[in-house]
Amino acid sequence: MLVIGGSVFLLGGIFLFLIFSDINKQQQEAQEQEKAQKQFEEKVEAASLDEENLPTESLFQDMLHQMSHQKVKSDKK
């Protein structure tokens, strides 16, 4: 009984550790994404606009590039 109880306690501790480490990782990723979003918004605010109050071609391409790549996540590069 002592071995079984110790094993259950040990496995429960490992399980909780994995859950909390995953939550911490997700929080860090969310903070990084929020920081990137702030930088992007600051860049858009500071960007030059043309006479029709539209973003310039280079800014538009950069914005499109950043928006499309924020949806791609890969384990391998």
Contacts in CASP RR format, 6 or more apart in sequence:
PFRMAT RR
TARGET T0000
AUTHOR 0000-0000-0000
METHOD contacts of the structure
MODEL  1
MLVIGGSVFLLGGIFLFLIFSDINKQQQEAQEQEKAQKQFEEKVEAASLD
EENLPTESLFQDMLHQMSHQKVKSDKK
33 70 0 8 1.000
36 70 0 8 1.000
40 63 0 8 1.000
40 66 0 8 1.000
44 55 0 8 1.000
44 59 0 8 1.000
44 63 0 8 1.000
47 55 0 8 1.000
47 56 0 8 1.000
47 59 0 8 1.000
48 56 0 8 1.000
48 59 0 8 1.000
49 55 0 8 1.000
49 56 0 8 1.000
50 56 0 8 1.000
54 60 0 8 1.000
55 63 0 8 1.000
END
